[in-house]
Amino acid sequence: MSELPKEPSNRGSATSSVHAGELRQQEANAITTPIYQTSTFWFRNSKEVTDYQEGKSQREEYGRYGNPTWRAVERKVSALEGGEESILFASGMCAATTTFMALLPENSHLIVTSDCYRRTRQFINQFLSRMGVETTVIEPGNLAAFEAAIRPNTKLFFTESPTNPYLRVIDVPAFAKAAHARGVKVIIDSTFATPVNHRPLSDGADLVLHSATKYLGGHNDLLAGTLTGPKEMIEPVRKALGVLGGIIDSHAAWLLLRGIKTLDIRMERHNANGMAIARYLEAHPKIKHVWYPGLASHPDHAVAIRQMKGFGGVVTFEIDTDLAGAMRFIDSTTIPYQAPSLGGVESLIELPVTMSFWDVPKEKRLELGIKDSLVRFAAGIENAADLLADLEQALAKV
Ligand SMILES: *Cc1c(COP(=O)(O)O)cnc(C)c1O
């Protein structure tokens, strides 16, 4: 294998998106990293095997433990997040579950925020509880509640930032300081931010996790997850992945590598579209409320402008109507696809009530603020004028 180029750490995220992590000199002088479509890697002789086992050579061994295509993605994500090492997983959920399994000992304690990805919450309730892991849920903005929740056996604080669907932004420096004072590690699910808009590790977080299915991949064509942080925290998770087996296929890894090359430039458009849509909706008479961290009306606006470079493409809003009216609105849009997910070039739209909160009892759902007419719009990279015109004609049907 040829040598990795030395990458100056002061490069911007557009340059790192394109170049970081990839070998300058590829097989046959190719520019792009190949898809290493192989399940195993051979040794020329027994000495090569023993050298490898003794750590004297750097190479791959078996497909579940690594693949050169993944390595390029891992290095690229590390450069973008400003972290030492990264791991690639089959999905964002796999990144979260493997990380929890690896870093939470039996009978330990975990703190999470209330506006938490529903499947993560399900894993906590159904699986972590079996390992005797207890969990406390706090409000995203409540630092005092966080400090009060910390126990002697608290190991991790896990939160999204921004959260879904209300896009709450965690004051990472403040939470990290409080956590570290009590020996608690901080994991940020930064899926909605991306390293272009926020780098949690430079704000004091210990680990940063992504559903790379969303903005990192960016084309609604793959599922993947990542975890980035210091080597000593990444190593046990990498070992757990080798045992649990939730690895990505090398073709999907290559699509992700290709997707990340345009991350910076795509985020510019997602940020601009998100802001334009949020402003437009906030001024619309049929809209009751808009949640977008770039708006002064958002509860975490001050934290967001301090901490983030842009606010992403997701806008959550409540229409002044009932479920039938909200459905009529969504069915009248012509550009966004009605689908779960976000972060791809195609705009997506959904009603949380009929999508991710379908199986939540009504009282519980309303308690979480998920009203019938709540809409999540995940802006793609289309022209803002076209997206606004589409929203305008669809709102006229409500
Ligand atoms: C989608 C998502 C996940 C889960 O990721 P998958 O790639 O779908 O497994 C986790 N966290 C957030 C914030 C997400 O949006």
The ligand as an SDF file (V2000), in Angstrom:
LIG
                    3D

 15 15  0  0  0  0  0  0  0  0999 V2000
  -31.5810    8.3880   10.8450 C   0  0  0  0  0  0  0  0  0  0  0  0
  -30.9990    8.7120   12.1610 C   0  0  0  0  0  0  0  0  0  0  0  0
  -30.4240    7.7140   12.9660 C   0  0  0  0  0  0  0  0  0  0  0  0
  -30.4220    6.2720   12.5440 C   0  0  0  0  0  0  0  0  0  0  0  0
  -29.5750    6.0870   11.4740 O   0  0  0  0  0  0  0  0  0  0  0  0
  -29.7630    4.9170   10.3600 P   0  0  0  0  0  0  0  0  0  0  0  0
  -28.6570    5.1890    9.4310 O   0  0  0  0  0  0  0  0  0  0  0  0
  -31.1230    5.1110    9.7720 O   0  0  0  0  0  0  0  0  0  0  0  0
  -29.6520    3.6350   11.0880 O   0  0  0  0  0  0  0  0  0  0  0  0
  -29.8470    8.0940   14.1590 C   0  0  0  0  0  0  0  0  0  0  0  0
  -29.8370    9.3780   14.5640 N   0  0  0  0  0  0  0  0  0  0  0  0
  -30.3950   10.3530   13.8290 C   0  0  0  0  0  0  0  0  0  0  0  0
  -30.3710   11.7460   14.3340 C   0  0  0  0  0  0  0  0  0  0  0  0
  -30.9880   10.0620   12.6080 C   0  0  0  0  0  0  0  0  0  0  0  0
  -31.5560   11.0330   11.8890 O   0  0  0  0  0  0  0  0  0  0  0  0
  1  2  1  0
  2  3  1  0
  2 14  2  0
  3  4  1  0
  3 10  2  0
  4  5  1  0
  5  6  1  0
  6  7  2  0
  6  8  1  0
  6  9  1  0
 10 11  1  0
 11 12  2  0
 12 13  1  0
 12 14  1  0
 14 15  1  0
M  END
$$$$
